[in-house]
């Protein structure tokens, strides 16, 4: 049995990139192997198997999500945990032949890992998403920046690390080399999958007509490093030039680093500019949004994988994005207009070229037609085959 550590995702309805990876990987692994999801109960101060309501949250891959990323522990669950701790109840955490830790874990979880590791007689592996907090601290919440160096060191306790892109893999290896660490876990690249909800009838209904107002779609949480301010400023300039299009934004807004982008959206809406912000949406709404858009823009400065880029391409819609790091990896294969810089001027020039020169957009659309995208079943297969090659480091 493989233990699957989902302490955070099983207690939040948020559908951020990390949560989507955790839920999708769990679902794919469960179809292939015997997998038991576990969590650390901070009220019982012990690891345990998930209860039915926690399992339901972990399995929710289609929901709209929540406006909050934090975990939610109902009062009765907290009280029950305290009671189990007081009466020294036996832990319900099973034993396993391997452990998968796919989340960006907290300091409290890290301190509790030795007890969980002791329940596993095979390899313990973690998923590494990105090093954005170290590379772009100015766009990252201060608490995350302060915590991240410890998290990067705590990953050394695992037997193997699966990075979601080659850029993320190299970032982790470089950091450990900078620390002077000689004996490290094996680090491999197992990229995320891109599976979209096919909505054939809905897509046919929402497919834009030739004379419809072009819709530029941008999917991704509103936060500092996602660079929405530059996108909004670029659109404002294009509207001032007389270009006709609508901007649609979809994604959860970060309460700290996304505040300025939200304020800019409201300011543009007040002046009558055609900008729409939907917040987080369910998969059916997202699929319809892709079907109804002309092309997408993902202005992010840095990513660990670049899911919105590949998701756009999988929906058959070209994307404008950065050519750097994991975003450059995601764009390889056609269908993207990649930029050296994703400032307002560069984004504006790229959008203007596709809006005013249909032949360029058509060429990008044609270029992506032959692309093939990895499924979560493929990722699960890679994961299990890799686990079988690993041993505990002692």
N, C-alpha and C positions, 0 to 999 in steps of 0.2 A: 504494500500500500504506500502511495506517495502522499505525504502530508503537504498541504497547500496553505500557506500562512496568509490569511486575508483579514487581519484584524481591523484595518481601516475600511476597506471596500464593503465589508459585510455590515457596516454600521453607518453608511452614508448613501444617499440616493444620487449624489453628484455623478455626472458622466464626463469627467475630465478625461484627458488622454490617458493618464495612468489608470484610472478606473476602468476605462474601456478595454485596455490591454489586460488588466487583471481578470475581468469578467470573461472576456473572449478566450483567453488562454485557459482558464479553469474549465470552461465549457468544452473546449477542444480536447484537453487532456482527459477529462472525465469520460469522453466517448471512446477513448483509446485504452486507458488504464484504470486501475482502482485508485481513486483519489479521494482523500478525506480532508475537507477544509477545516482549519482550526483558527482560533483567535486567542489573544491574550486578554483575559477579563481583568481589567484594572481594579475592579471592586472585590473580586475574589483573590486577586494577586496570583493567578494561576492560568496556565494554558488549558483550553478545553475544546471539545468539538463544538461546531456551530449548532445552535438551536434552529428549529424550523423557520422562524421569522428572519433569522440572520441569513440562513441559506437562501430564502426567497429574495432578499436584497442582493445577495451575491449573484444570483441567477438573472437579475433584471437587466437585460441587455437592450431592451427596447424602450425603456421609460424616458420621460422628458428630462429627468434629473432634478437636481435641487439647486436653489440659489445659494446654497451654503456648502462648502467643502468639508466642514468639520463633521465629526462623528456624532451620532445621536444614540444615547443609551436611555431607554425609558426608565422611569422611576422604579417600577416593579422589578425590572431586571437588575438595576443597581442594588436595590434592597436584597434581592435574592443572592446576589454575589457577596454582599457583606455578610449575609447569614451563613453562606457556605464557608466563608473565611473564618468567621467566629467559631463555628462548630467543626472546623478543620475537615471539611468534606473532601472526599477523595476526588482527585482530578479526573475528568472524563477525556483527557487528551490521549488518543491512541498512540501506539508505536508505529513506526514507518520504516520503509526500506530506503527512503530518500525524502528530502525536504526541498520544496520550491518556495522561495520568498520573493514575490513579484512586486512588492510595494516599496516605496521610499519610506523606510521605517523610522520611527521616532527614537529618541534617546531611551525612553521607558521600554520600548520593545527591544532595543538592543541589549539593555541590561537583563532582560528576561530570556534572551535567546539561549544562554547556556543550558537552562532547564529543558528547552525544547530540543536543542541539539542532542541532549542525552537520551531522548526518545527515538532517535534516528540511528540506525545501524549502517546506513549507506551515505552517499554524498549529500551534502547540504549546499544548495546553489541559490543564488540571488539574481534578480534581473536588474541591470543598470540602465537607467533611462537617459540621463544626460548630466552634464556638468555645468549647466547654465548658471547656477547660483555662484559658481566660482569665476566663470568667464564674464558674466554680465551682472555683477553685484548691484550696480546702480539701478537695474530694472527688476530687482528681486526683493521681496520683503526682508527686512533686517533680521528677523528671527531665523529665516531660512538660511541667509548668508552666514550667520553666526554658527548655525548647527551643521552646515554642510561639510566642513573639513573633518569633523568627527565621524560623520556618516561614511565618508570616503575611506577613512581608516578602519571603521568597523566592518566594512566589506571584506577586509583581510581575514576575518574569522571563517569565511565560507570556503568550501572546497572548489567551487567554480563560480564564475560570473558570466551570465549571458547578456551581452550588450545588444541594444535594439538597432544599432547601426555601427558601421565601421568607424565613423567619427566619434561616437560615444565610447567605443572600445579603446580607441587610441587615447582619448582624453583621460580615461581611468588609468591606463598603463603609464602615461606621461606623468600623472600626478604621483603615482606610487614611486616611479623612478626619481622624481624630484624629492620625495621624502627619504630616499635612500633605502627603500625596502628591497631586499634581495629575493626572499622567498615569498612568492605571491600565489594566489589561486590562479588556475587556468582561466583565461578570459577569451571567450569566443563571441562571434557575431551571429545572432539568430534574430533576423529582422522581424518586425511586426507584420501581420497580415493585413490585407485590405479587402474586407468583405462588405459588400453593400446590399441593402435591401432592394431587391428588384421590384419595381412598381410599374409594370408594363402599361396597364390601363391608365394609371394616374399620369405617367410620363407622357403618354400620347395626348392626354387632355391638356397638360400644362406646357407642352412644347411651344415655345414662342413662335409667332408668325413672323414672316419676313419684314412686315412693316410695323411690328410692335416696338415699343421703347426698349432699347437694350437694358438688360439687368446685369450688373456686375455683382457677383456674390463673394463674400468673404466669410469663411467658416473658421472659428477658433475662439478660444476664450479671450476676452478683452483684458489684457494685462500689459504692463510696460514693454516687455521684450517682444510682444506680438506686433508692436509698431503701428497700431491703428491710427495714431495721430498723424503720422506721415501719409497714410492712405487717405484720411479725411481731408488733409490739407491739399493733397494732389487733386482729389475730386472737386474741391471747392474752386481750384484754379481752372479746371476743365469746364465746370459749369459757367464760370465767369467768361470763358472763351465762347460760350454758346453751344457746347456739345450737349447732346440730349441723351441721358441715360439715368437709370436709377441704381443706387447703391443699397445693397441689402446685407446686413451683418447678422450672423447667428453665432451664439456662444455665451457662456457664462462670464459675467463681469467680475473681475477681482475687486474686492472692496477698497483695496489700497492702490495698487498700481494701475488699475483700470479706470480710476475715477476721472482722470483728465480726458480720456477718450469719450466717456459717457457725457461729460460736460460739453465737449465739442459736438457730439451728435445732437444734443438738445439745442445748442446754439444754431446749428445748421437747419434743424427742423423749424425753429422759430422764424428763420428768414425765408422759409418756404422751399428749401432745397429738398430734392427727392431722396432722402436717406431714411432707411427703415432698420430698426434694431429689434429683433425678435427675442433676444435672450436665448436660453437653452430650449431646444425643441426635441420632439421624439423622432425616431428614424423615418417614419412615413412622411412627416413634414419636411425633414431634411432632404429625402429623396425627391420630393416634389419641388423643393427649392433648387436643387441641382438641375432638374429637368427644365425648369422655367428660366434659368439664367443663360446669358450669352457666353460668358466665360467667368473665371474666378481669379481673385487676387489673394495671395497669402503673403502679407508684408513682413512676416516675422524676421527678426534679426538672427535668431539662432534656435535650432530645434535638436532634439535627440533623435527624432525619426522623420518627422514631416508628414504625418498622417493626412492632414487636409489636402496636401498636394496630390498624393497618390489616390486619395478618395475622389477628388475632383476628376482625375484622369480616368478612374474606373467608371465614373458616371458619364464619360465621354465628353467632358468639358475641359478645354485647355486652361492652363494656369500660369499666372505671372508670379514669380517668386525669386528669392535669392539663389545665387549659384554656389554658395559657400556651405561647407560642412555637410551635415545630414540632409539639408534641403537640396544641395547639389546632387547627392546620391539619389534622393527621391525623384528628381527631375530627369535623371538619365533614362534614355530610351525614347524620348520624343514627346511632344505635346505641351512643352513649357517654353515660355520666354523668360530666360534666367538673367538676372541682373548682378553686376558687380557691387552695386550699392542699392539699398532699398530706401533711399531718402525720397522726399516728396517729388523732387524734380524727376528722378529716374522712374518712379512709379507712374507719374503723370505722363511722361514720354511713352512708356510702354502701353498704357491704357489708351492713349490717343492713337497710337499706331494701329491697334486692333479695332478701335471704334471707327476710325476714319478710312481704314484700308481693309475691306472685307476679305480680300485675297490672302492677306497675311494670316488672318484668323482662320480662314478655311484651310490653309496649309498646315497650321498647327493642329487643327482638328483632325486632319487626315493623318498626320504623323503619329497620333496616339492610337490609331485604330488597331495597330498590330500588337499593342502592349498586352502582356499577360501579368496577372497579379496573384501573389501568393495567398493561399487560403490559411485559415487558422488550423485546419487539419494538417497542412504542410508544416506549419510552425511546431505543432505538437509532435509530429513525427521527428523533426530535427531535435527537439528538446529531449525526447525519450532516448533516441539513439545516442545523443551526447551523454546523458546521465549514465548510460550503461558503460561508458568508457572511463568514468570517474571513480576515484576511491577517496576515502577520507584522508585528509592530510596529517592526521595524528595530533 
